[in-house]
């Protein structure tokens, strides 16, 4: 007596599984090493300084609390983007 654990032939696969094959895969980020991973170049204005310190180092945004937001940093520094702030304030 055959058991129910055998793998069906491709032409006998359950039709309910067919839509799974049509799901788009997430984009793959190509990197050569973990240190060159692509990071979102402009985080949301509501991103906390704490999160940005995890990305840019503990000396990022001196004088700001961990709970302050990127928008606070940009407003106080006069920069319009994080990239502009980083260019004006290189990390040491």
Protein Blocks (a to p, Z undefined) as FASTA:
>chain_A
ZZfkbccdfklgcfklmmmmmpccddddddfbfklcccdfbdcfklcfklmmmmnojkgo
ghiafkbcfklmmmmnopabfklmmmmmccZZ
